């Protein structure tokens, strides 16, 4: 066998070994004390939610000895790179130790690799989860636009909302057709049976749209998990607490609730018509009459003869039961809290079995009754319909407006959404990422000299291996052609072509960022995207800030290419958990290599932090015939962009003049026409706390950025405060930010400030 064939066989053998699957979970090795991975769990259910951080728990052991090292999880991230996220790990002799990680794989991820490595990154054990592998190494494809409800407790809610695939309850009336598609088709309820298993990183909770639990169950959680859960709620999370004990355990989830809410002792009550009617209304929505041409497989003559109409029967009667009545005070209403599900014994406004309101910039819902006991005489209604009514209600639902708008999850495979060409949880965020990066990504001019130089190298290569070698052969009176001389010419010119751009480079590396900063009192929450252009081969080092989470994003791949890696090297990150000091719960990126003339793009989210000095101070003053906005402490060198004002009446662009040189304040006004109401500039929709996908900019305002993950979850809490009439929301765009993430480069900050409305004293 020739030497060439031997080399090829060796290469093929190496490729086969590389492609061979890792060992099976629990398979172990010859040494019972060898470090190993016992099992891998997804606490918030499988499949995971695509493009959203979700918890992953890896159980490791090492027999009778203790081992220290790292646990690493890696997967293709955005069609251009792999991400490898690591967390410190140590084993205890004779015990399987759970190690908490987070992951945000894209849709169509076909494999995730988990490794247990030594402190010097020597592999102890590795497991490859794959969509093609048999259980327990099977990986379920992460799904998009699935409404994830996490129940912490005994599974009552999951059993109540369990819906066998393909089974739809039969309607009672002949004129009622099959259910119309709505968010219920995308609803998935996952169960975490023990609150002690709640994650310790606030980032992990982003894998759920809403968490539902009893107050007594949450009280059993680990202190670090409680802190992380509160941090997630404040940053836009949603929690439903069922008050099931006389102790004030629920107050833990509503800091500062004294004077805002009051929960009575259990008493026998009769649920009012609101909650009972909600069950019937939900039934009407779900089982609407068949409309013409609704089902293509039905003959036309049959569709024409179907009786149409509505079910206008009265709300069913309710059964008396024990419950706790929740009262929302006047101060609570001013903070954005509302009450619902009134009772017959207490018809006063602000009293009911349910209260919903903002906590930080998240939403907490309190329920004073065991929903499973809400039985009515109508057989179609019950606990299931009560929960579905709550989740679908535009005013009361703990779900975000985005979740309620999501349709059937199967649409992701066959609909237009599967053809979007960049990162993002849905079409709104994909638009936000793309347009925000388009605005801040630099477009440097390389210059024609580099191309002339490369063309010169190619010309010299052609001359060298052509006429020059022919002249050399004639001079030496030989006709032999040596391949070594051709390889020498090719290598020399290739090296020259590689080094030439580095010598002739023009300009500097530039970093740009587009951020959304939400401010309430002296606390702020940030999210955004960052682009990094490299003028030379270098490493990109991103800020290490408290409670921040970074990941790579891309605007250049489709959903079907999300699981591939083309282009950049691996992106390495570390997860800092609750014992990591002020950086607890952070995903910190290691310096990433970047080739010359390339652009790498990232997305980040940050939990609550102190208000920065670079955030302007804003006052909203309401006079008899005008609104006035005073903006002060504008950072030097920053150009204020458009300003928007939102109150309970809608949004408006106030009139004003930007500050001149040396000035750091500005005043804007909106006049009120007493005869016609608000002037013609006042608009009802879209409001300031909603992303608007069809408007690239409004007066040069970076509007779609409000749909970025992080900002979008905080919409409802801002809306609740604004709709109370006590608060206003002011959005101002700051162009040319030179501090923080965007140094050196250009930055855009979209700042949303929730401020109390001041009344101008009467003259």
KOLLUMVEX-747779 format. One record per residue (C-alpha): residue in three letters; x, y negated, z negated. Coordinates in steps of 0.02 Angstrom, whole numbers, padded with zeros to 5 digits, always signed. Each point is the difference from the previous one (the first is absolute). Last residue first. Layout:
<recs>
ALAXYZ
...
</recs>
This chain:
<recs>
UNK-02601-04047-01995
UNK-00048+00183-00027
UNK+00144+00112-00049
UNK+00069+00109+00139
UNK-00042+00181-00036
UNK+00143+00124+00007
UNK-00013+00165+00090
UNK+00110+00137-00073
UNK+00142+00063+00112
UNK+00028+00159+00101
UNK+00153-00036+00107
UNK+00029+00091+00164
UNK+00174-00034+00071
UNK+00044+00051+00178
UNK+00188-00010+00006
UNK+00098-00008+00161
UNK+00186+00027+00005
UNK+00149-00040+00107
UNK+00176+00061-00014
UNK+00135+00018-00130
UNK-00081+00030-00121
UNK-00178+00062+00036
UNK-00018+00113-00151
UNK+00023-00131-00134
UNK+00025-00179+00052
UNK-00002-00090+00166
UNK-00186-00017+00031
UNK-00023-00088+00167
UNK-00189-00003+00008
UNK-00117-00005-00150
UNK-00180+00047+00039
UNK-00131-00057-00123
UNK-00151+00097-00060
UNK-00109-00075-00135
UNK-00126+00109-00092
UNK-00130-00082-00109
UNK-00061+00050-00172
UNK-00152-00034-00109
UNK-00131+00034+00133
UNK-00007+00185-00045
UNK+00022+00038+00184
UNK+00182-00055-00009
UNK+00041+00117-00144
UNK-00081+00150+00082
UNK+00079-00041+00169
UNK+00174-00002-00075
UNK-00032+00170-00079
UNK-00071+00066+00164
UNK+00146-00057+00106
UNK+00139+00073-00108
UNK+00011+00166+00092
UNK+00032-00089+00165
UNK+00153-00092-00067
UNK+00092+00157-00055
UNK-00004+00088+00167
UNK-00001-00136+00133
UNK-00173-00058+00057
UNK+00029-00179-00059
UNK+00140-00011+00129
UNK-00135-00015+00134
UNK-00022-00186-00040
UNK+00172-00071+00036
UNK-00068-00177+00010
UNK+00046-00098+00156
UNK-00167-00094-00006
UNK-00084+00168-00019
UNK+00116+00134+00063
UNK-00011+00168+00084
UNK-00188-00002-00025
UNK-00087+00162+00043
UNK+00068+00097-00148
UNK-00066-00114-00138
UNK+00068+00049-00169
UNK-00118-00049-00139
UNK+00038-00106-00154
UNK-00019-00165+00090
UNK-00171+00038+00065
UNK-00040+00053+00177
UNK-00131-00060-00005
UNK-00105-00138-00078
UNK+00076-00148+00087
UNK+00013-00183-00052
UNK+00074-00112+00134
UNK-00170-00068+00051
UNK-00025-00092-00164
UNK-00081+00079-00150
UNK-00177-00054-00037
UNK-00092-00091+00139
UNK-00060-00155-00091
UNK+00128-00008-00140
UNK+00142+00023+00122
UNK+00142+00070-00106
UNK+00179-00054+00036
UNK+00147+00118-00013
UNK+00162-00074-00064
UNK+00185+00039+00000
UNK+00140-00067-00110
UNK+00186+00034+00023
UNK+00153+00022-00108
UNK+00188+00025+00016
UNK+00055-00160+00086
UNK+00182-00032+00051
UNK-00041-00005+00184
UNK-00189-00006+00027
UNK-00133+00110-00076
UNK-00130+00071+00120
UNK-00153-00107+00025
UNK-00176+00054-00045
UNK-00165+00069+00057
UNK-00067+00158-00081
UNK-00025+00160+00101
UNK-00158+00082-00067
UNK-00060+00163-00074
UNK-00166+00062-00066
UNK-00130-00056-00129
UNK+00073+00098-00147
UNK+00160-00099+00024
UNK+00142+00022+00123
UNK+00128-00132+00051
UNK+00124+00019+00142
UNK+00166-00091+00025
UNK+00098+00006+00162
UNK+00189-00010-00008
UNK+00110-00075-00133
UNK+00178-00025+00062
UNK+00132+00055-00124
UNK+00165-00092-00016
UNK-00035-00046-00180
UNK-00124+00110-00091
UNK-00177-00070-00019
UNK-00023-00051-00182
UNK-00174-00071+00029
UNK-00159+00043+00095
UNK-00155-00100-00047
UNK-00160+00061+00083
UNK-00152-00114-00003
UNK-00180+00052+00034
UNK-00123-00135+00046
UNK-00167-00084-00032
UNK-00029+00010-00187
UNK+00176+00056-00041
UNK+00075+00173-00010
UNK+00185+00012-00042
UNK+00111+00144+00054
UNK+00176-00006-00074
UNK+00152+00087+00075
UNK+00179+00023-00060
UNK+00121+00057+00134
UNK+00090+00168-00011
UNK+00190-00024+00008
UNK+00014+00010-00191
UNK-00054+00181+00009
UNK-00150+00064-00099
UNK+00049+00143-00111
UNK-00023+00175+00071
UNK-00142+00119+00034
UNK+00031+00142+00121
UNK+00104-00016+00157
UNK-00030+00070+00172
UNK+00123+00017+00144
UNK+00004+00037+00186
UNK+00157+00020+00103
UNK+00064-00035+00175
UNK+00169+00039+00078
UNK+00058-00099+00151
UNK+00150+00046+00106
UNK+00133-00107+00082
UNK+00144+00092-00085
UNK-00042+00157-00096
UNK-00079+00001-00172
UNK+00049+00104-00150
UNK-00119-00005-00146
UNK+00052-00059-00174
UNK-00101+00106-00123
UNK-00186-00035-00009
UNK-00083-00021-00169
UNK-00170+00078-00033
UNK-00054-00078-00164
UNK-00109+00075-00136
UNK+00097-00079-00142
UNK+00118-00139+00056
UNK-00018-00089-00168
UNK+00077+00147-00089
UNK+00023+00167+00089
UNK-00095+00107-00125
UNK-00162-00018+00099
UNK+00074+00070+00159
UNK+00129-00065+00123
UNK-00018+00085+00169
UNK+00155-00011+00108
UNK+00007-00025+00188
UNK+00101+00061+00149
UNK-00042-00045+00179
UNK+00070+00130+00118
UNK+00084-00059+00159
UNK-00090-00101+00132
UNK-00053+00055+00174
UNK-00131+00134+00015
UNK-00086+00093-00141
UNK-00166+00083+00034
UNK-00153+00017-00111
UNK-00077-00163+00056
UNK+00006+00047+00184
UNK-00183+00054+00012
UNK-00056-00155-00093
UNK+00087-00107+00129
UNK+00170-00081-00016
UNK+00079-00171+00021
UNK-00059-00122-00132
UNK+00100+00080-00139
UNK+00000+00010-00188
UNK+00134+00044-00127
UNK-00040+00009-00184
UNK+00020-00109-00153
UNK-00086+00000-00169
UNK+00027-00133-00132
UNK-00030+00013-00186
UNK+00143-00117-00045
UNK+00107-00061+00143
UNK+00149+00077+00085
UNK+00016-00106+00156
UNK+00042+00083+00167
UNK+00174+00046+00058
UNK+00022+00026+00187
UNK+00167+00076+00045
UNK+00104-00059+00147
UNK+00038+00021+00184
UNK-00008-00176+00074
UNK-00136-00125+00044
UNK-00126+00094-00105
UNK-00182-00052+00002
UNK-00098+00041-00159
UNK-00189-00009-00004
UNK-00098-00008-00162
UNK-00184+00035-00032
UNK-00113-00055-00141
UNK-00063+00022-00177
UNK+00001-00106-00156
UNK-00097-00014-00163
UNK+00010-00153-00112
UNK-00034-00043-00180
UNK-00005-00174-00080
UNK-00187-00029+00027
UNK-00049+00112+00146
UNK+00115-00003+00151
UNK-00005+00111+00154
UNK+00155-00008+00110
UNK-00013+00066+00178
UNK+00170+00012+00082
UNK+00072-00010+00176
UNK+00187+00026+00002
UNK+00147-00036+00114
UNK+00182+00054-00008
UNK+00133-00061+00119
UNK+00173+00066+00042
UNK+00108-00134+00076
UNK+00024-00072+00172
UNK+00099+00062+00150
UNK+00096+00160+00019
UNK+00150+00002+00119
UNK+00118+00102-00109
UNK-00132+00122-00060
UNK-00073+00011+00175
UNK+00173+00048+00069
UNK+00036+00138-00124
UNK-00116+00131+00073
UNK+00033-00043+00182
UNK+00187+00005-00034
UNK-00018+00170-00083
UNK-00098+00063+00149
UNK+00133-00072+00117
UNK+00139+00093-00090
UNK-00096+00163-00012
UNK-00048-00001+00184
UNK+00179-00040+00054
UNK+00072+00138-00110
UNK-00132+00123+00059
UNK+00050-00038+00179
UNK+00184+00027-00044
UNK-00040+00166-00084
UNK-00096+00059+00153
UNK+00164+00005+00095
UNK-00017-00011+00188
UNK+00137+00083+00100
UNK+00045-00079+00165
UNK+00179-00039-00044
UNK+00127-00114+00083
UNK+00031-00101-00158
UNK-00043-00163+00088
UNK-00146+00082+00088
UNK-00071+00062-00165
UNK+00017-00172-00081
UNK-00087-00085+00146
UNK-00144+00125-00012
UNK-00010-00026-00189
UNK-00013-00189+00025
UNK-00126+00014+00142
UNK-00123+00110-00099
UNK+00019+00044-00185
UNK+00063-00173-00044
UNK-00103-00101+00124
UNK-00162+00079-00061
UNK+00049-00025-00182
UNK+00049-00181+00035
UNK-00172-00031+00076
UNK-00085+00080-00150
UNK+00104-00106-00120
UNK-00038-00156+00101
UNK-00187+00038-00008
UNK+00017+00013-00190
UNK+00088-00169-00006
UNK-00128-00082+00115
UNK-00138+00068-00111
UNK+00084-00071-00155
UNK+00026-00169+00082
UNK-00185-00015+00044
UNK-00054-00053-00174
UNK-00079+00097-00143
UNK-00141-00123-00027
UNK-00085+00031-00166
UNK-00185+00042-00018
UNK-00028-00004-00187
UNK-00141+00099-00082
UNK-00111-00118-00101
UNK-00158-00019+00105
UNK+00004+00166+00090
UNK+00026+00086-00168
UNK-00160-00077-00067
UNK-00094+00043+00159
UNK+00050+00183-00001
UNK-00021+00029-00186
UNK-00171-00084-00005
UNK-00065+00088+00155
UNK+00051+00168-00072
UNK-00081-00054-00163
UNK-00167-00032+00083
UNK+00008+00156+00109
UNK+00022+00114-00150
UNK+00130+00061-00126
UNK+00143-00085+00091
UNK+00153+00037+00106
UNK+00004-00032+00187
UNK-00073+00043+00170
UNK-00184+00033-00024
UNK-00060+00147+00106
UNK-00074+00104-00141
UNK-00116-00143-00044
UNK-00083+00010+00170
UNK-00095+00156-00048
UNK+00035+00186+00012
UNK+00112+00041-00146
UNK-00034-00148-00115
UNK-00185+00015+00035
UNK+00001+00162-00099
UNK+00006-00103-00161
UNK-00177-00063+00028
UNK-00017-00184-00023
UNK+00095-00127-00102
UNK-00093-00161-00040
UNK-00029+00042-00184
UNK+00186+00030-00020
UNK+00043-00171+00073
UNK-00126-00093-00109
UNK+00088+00073-00151
UNK-00078+00134-00107
UNK-00066-00041-00174
UNK-00171-00026+00080
UNK-00112-00127-00084
UNK-00040-00132+00131
UNK+00019+00095+00164
UNK-00079+00156-00074
UNK+00074+00156+00081
UNK+00090+00069-00152
UNK-00144-00039-00118
UNK-00133+00073+00113
UNK+00107+00155+00026
UNK+00017+00020-00187
UNK-00187-00019-00030
UNK-00038+00115+00147
UNK+00105+00138-00075
UNK-00071-00025-00175
UNK-00177+00025+00059
UNK-00120-00043+00137
UNK-00077+00115+00131
UNK-00105+00094-00128
UNK-00096-00156-00050
UNK-00037+00012-00186
UNK+00162-00081-00050
UNK+00152+00063-00092
UNK+00140-00118-00053
UNK+00089+00123-00114
UNK+00148+00026+00118
UNK+00029-00188-00003
UNK+00047+00007-00184
UNK-00041-00178-00049
UNK+00094-00157-00049
UNK+00096-00025+00162
UNK+00146-00123+00009
UNK+00075-00048+00169
UNK+00175-00073+00009
UNK+00065-00097+00150
UNK+00177-00057+00041
UNK+00077-00173+00012
UNK+00027-00017-00186
UNK-00151+00092-00065
UNK-00148-00049+00109
UNK-00180+00047-00037
UNK-00133+00132-00002
UNK-00129+00040-00134
UNK-00122+00145-00002
UNK-00139+00059-00116
UNK-00082-00170-00009
UNK-00003-00171-00079
UNK+00047-00164+00086
UNK-00177-00062+00022
UNK-00123+00054-00136
UNK-00109+00152+00040
UNK+00059+00097-00152
UNK-00121+00144-00034
UNK-00032+00032+00185
UNK+00183+00024+00041
UNK+00106-00089+00130
UNK+00116+00091+00119
UNK+00110-00150+00032
UNK+00114-00128-00084
UNK+00128-00116+00079
UNK+00173-00057-00052
UNK+00087-00139+00099
UNK+00091-00095-00138
UNK-00144-00124-00013
UNK-00119+00147-00023
UNK+00106+00061-00145
UNK-00006-00170-00085
UNK-00190+00003+00015
UNK+00000+00171-00081
UNK-00015+00168+00088
UNK-00095+00126-00106
UNK+00021+00188+00014
UNK-00141+00114-00062
UNK+00059+00169-00061
UNK-00103+00152+00046
UNK-00118+00132-00069
UNK-00137+00057+00118
UNK-00176-00042+00056
UNK-00048+00078+00167
UNK-00025-00107+00154
UNK-00144-00019+00122
UNK+00035+00002+00185
UNK+00016-00160+00101
UNK-00148-00036+00110
UNK-00030+00084+00171
UNK+00050-00105+00149
UNK+00083+00135+00104
UNK+00026-00079+00168
UNK-00070+00028+00174
UNK+00024+00101+00157
UNK-00096+00151+00062
UNK+00098+00101+00129
UNK-00090+00006+00169
UNK+00130-00096+00101
UNK+00143+00102-00068
UNK-00085+00160+00054
UNK-00029-00067+00176
UNK+00183-00048+00014
UNK+00062+00172-00046
UNK+00116+00004-00153
UNK+00184+00035+00032
UNK+00047-00184+00006
UNK-00058-00031-00177
UNK-00041-00180-00048
UNK-00080-00035+00169
UNK-00156-00067-00086
UNK+00018-00021-00187
UNK-00025+00140-00124
UNK-00069-00062-00164
UNK+00128-00039-00136
UNK+00056+00135-00118
UNK+00155-00075-00081
UNK-00063-00177-00008
UNK-00171+00052-00063
UNK+00075+00117-00128
UNK+00113-00139-00062
UNK-00153-00109-00017
UNK-00083+00135-00105
UNK+00148+00012-00117
UNK+00013-00189-00008
UNK-00183-00012-00047
UNK+00037+00097-00157
UNK+00149-00110-00042
UNK-00097-00160+00027
UNK-00167+00060-00070
UNK+00065-00003-00176
UNK+00072+00145-00096
UNK-00104+00038-00156
UNK+00097-00009-00161
UNK+00044+00104-00153
UNK+00144-00084-00090
UNK+00188+00018-00007
UNK+00088-00147-00086
UNK+00014-00158+00101
UNK+00146-00051+00112
UNK+00043-00185+00007
UNK+00097-00086+00137
UNK+00086-00167+00029
UNK+00028-00068-00176
UNK+00127+00134-00039
UNK+00049+00081+00165
UNK+00176-00070-00004
UNK+00075+00155+00078
UNK-00133+00105+00088
UNK+00076+00175+00015
UNK+00047+00015-00184
UNK-00172-00065-00045
UNK-00075+00167+00056
UNK+00070+00085-00155
UNK-00115-00103-00112
UNK-00053+00153-00101
UNK-00182+00053+00013
UNK+00037+00128+00136
UNK-00058+00033+00178
UNK+00034-00162+00093
UNK+00020+00054+00181
UNK+00148-00096+00071
UNK+00013-00033+00188
UNK+00171-00064+00055
UNK+00052-00095+00155
UNK+00177-00057+00039
UNK+00049-00171+00066
UNK+00164-00045-00084
UNK-00080-00015-00173
UNK-00072+00175+00017
UNK+00171+00072+00048
UNK+00084-00080-00151
UNK-00138+00064-00113
UNK+00026+00176+00069
UNK+00189-00012-00023
UNK-00021-00054-00182
UNK-00124+00139-00032
UNK+00117+00127+00081
UNK+00144-00059-00110
UNK-00108+00017-00156
UNK-00046+00179+00048
UNK-00185+00029+00029
UNK-00119+00054-00137
UNK-00094-00166+00002
UNK-00041+00031+00183
UNK-00106+00150-00049
UNK-00095-00096-00134
UNK-00040-00140+00122
UNK-00074+00120+00127
UNK+00078+00002+00171
UNK-00014-00064+00178
UNK+00150-00060+00102
UNK-00028-00097+00161
UNK+00086-00011+00169
UNK+00131+00129-00049
UNK+00175+00023+00072
UNK+00042-00173-00065
UNK+00008+00078-00173
UNK+00178+00061+00027
UNK+00068-00177+00009
UNK-00039-00031-00183
UNK+00128+00133-00045
UNK-00033+00109-00154
UNK-00121+00118+00087
UNK-00154+00070-00090
UNK+00029+00178-00061
UNK-00051-00041-00179
UNK-00169-00049+00072
UNK-00036+00184+00028
UNK-00110+00074+00137
UNK+00056-00108+00144
UNK-00138+00025+00127
UNK-00013-00064+00179
UNK-00160-00069+00075
UNK+00004-00027+00188
UNK-00115-00122+00091
UNK+00022-00023+00189
UNK-00174+00062+00044
UNK-00068-00103-00143
UNK+00065-00156+00088
UNK-00141+00009+00125
UNK-00064+00115+00138
UNK-00191+00006+00012
UNK-00077+00145-00091
UNK-00106+00122+00100
UNK-00175-00053+00050
UNK-00152-00053-00099
UNK-00167+00005+00090
UNK-00036+00179-00052
UNK+00015-00043-00183
UNK+00092+00100-00133
UNK+00175-00023+00067
UNK+00119+00149+00000
UNK+00159-00026-00099
UNK+00154-00005+00112
UNK+00128+00141+00005
UNK+00144-00014+00124
UNK+00136-00003-00132
UNK-00070+00033-00172
UNK-00036-00163-00089
UNK+00057-00018-00179
UNK-00061-00165-00068
UNK-00069+00067-00164
UNK+00134+00132-00019
UNK+00135-00132+00023
UNK-00088-00117-00121
UNK-00013+00131-00136
UNK+00179+00059+00025
UNK+00053+00007-00183
UNK+00112-00152-00009
UNK+00092-00123+00111
UNK-00097-00021+00161
UNK+00096-00070+00147
UNK-00103-00073+00143
UNK+00091-00005+00167
UNK-00090-00079+00148
UNK+00089+00075+00152
UNK+00057-00127+00128
UNK+00153+00098+00055
UNK+00045+00179-00044
UNK+00165+00081-00045
UNK+00017+00170+00090
UNK-00011+00138-00130
UNK+00170+00077-00036
UNK+00007+00188-00024
UNK+00144+00059-00110
UNK-00116+00099-00115
UNK-00062+00062+00120
UNK+00060+00038+00177
UNK+00104-00128+00096
UNK-00059-00087+00159
UNK-00054-00165-00081
UNK+00165+00002-00091
UNK+00066-00015-00176
UNK+00188+00033-00002
UNK+00070+00052-00168
UNK+00180-00029-00056
UNK+00106+00065-00144
UNK+00163-00042-00085
UNK+00064-00117+00135
UNK+00161-00092-00040
UNK-00043-00183-00020
UNK+00142-00043-00119
UNK-00123-00011-00146
UNK-00066+00168+00058
UNK-00144+00023+00121
UNK-00180+00059-00006
UNK-00072-00024+00173
UNK-00175-00031+00069
UNK-00026-00005+00189
UNK-00163-00063+00074
UNK-00060+00063+00169
UNK-00126-00032+00139
UNK-00042-00180-00040
UNK-00144-00035+00120
UNK-00058-00154-00098
UNK+00138-00091-00090
UNK+00080+00056-00163
UNK-00010-00114-00153
UNK+00088+00094-00139
UNK+00017-00014-00188
UNK+00099+00103-00125
UNK-00031+00075-00172
UNK+00108+00142-00067
UNK-00087+00140-00095
UNK+00118+00111-00105
UNK-00020+00190+00000
UNK+00067+00054-00169
UNK+00124+00134-00055
UNK+00145-00119-00018
UNK-00051-00181+00034
UNK+00036-00073+00171
UNK+00056-00174+00050
UNK-00055-00112+00143
UNK+00043-00172+00065
UNK-00113-00058+00144
UNK+00032+00001+00186
UNK-00092-00062+00155
UNK+00064+00050+00171
UNK-00079-00093+00145
UNK+00021+00056+00180
UNK+00011-00126+00141
UNK-00076-00068+00160
UNK-00175+00075+00017
UNK-00059-00079-00160
UNK+00046+00107-00148
UNK+00064+00174+00037
UNK+00009+00094-00166
UNK+00114+00018-00151
UNK-00025+00044-00183
UNK+00151+00007-00115
UNK+00017+00064-00178
UNK+00162-00051-00082
UNK+00125+00077-00120
UNK+00018+00065-00176
UNK-00002+00183-00050
UNK-00041+00086-00165
UNK+00026+00187-00017
UNK-00113+00147-00039
UNK-00092+00005+00165
UNK+00024-00154+00109
UNK-00173-00074+00028
UNK-00087-00123+00115
UNK-00182-00054+00024
UNK-00024-00133+00135
UNK-00144-00122-00020
UNK-00052-00109+00149
UNK-00096-00161-00027
UNK-00074-00104+00141
UNK+00060-00158+00088
UNK-00110-00037+00150
UNK+00045+00018+00184
UNK-00102+00161+00018
UNK-00107+00055-00147
UNK+00056+00170-00062
UNK-00084+00160+00054
UNK-00005+00060-00136
UNK-00056-00073-00165
UNK+00049-00140-00116
UNK+00116+00110-00104
UNK+00096+00067+00152
UNK+00102+00145-00071
UNK+00164+00085+00043
UNK+00056+00163-00079
UNK+00147+00089-00081
UNK+00147-00095+00074
UNK+00162+00082-00053
UNK+00157-00016-00103
UNK+00088+00170-00013
UNK-00021+00085-00169
UNK-00089+00153+00072
UNK+00149+00026+00118
UNK-00049+00098+00157
UNK-00115-00135+00061
UNK-00174-00063-00028
UNK-00150+00031+00110
UNK-00108-00118-00102
UNK-00032-00106+00153
UNK+00065+00085+00157
UNK+00177-00032+00056
UNK+00039-00135+00125
UNK-00052+00027+00180
UNK+00128+00038+00134
UNK+00029-00147+00118
UNK+00177-00034-00064
UNK+00045+00185+00005
UNK-00063+00012+00179
UNK+00099-00154+00050
UNK+00159+00071-00077
UNK-00024+00164+00093
UNK-00026-00093+00164
UNK+00163-00097-00025
UNK+00096+00161-00037
UNK-00074+00082+00155
UNK+00053-00149+00107
UNK+00179+00008-00067
UNK+00012+00186+00036
UNK-00068-00028+00176
UNK+00134-00130+00034
UNK+00139+00115-00064
UNK-00046+00131+00129
UNK-00069+00168-00048
</recs>
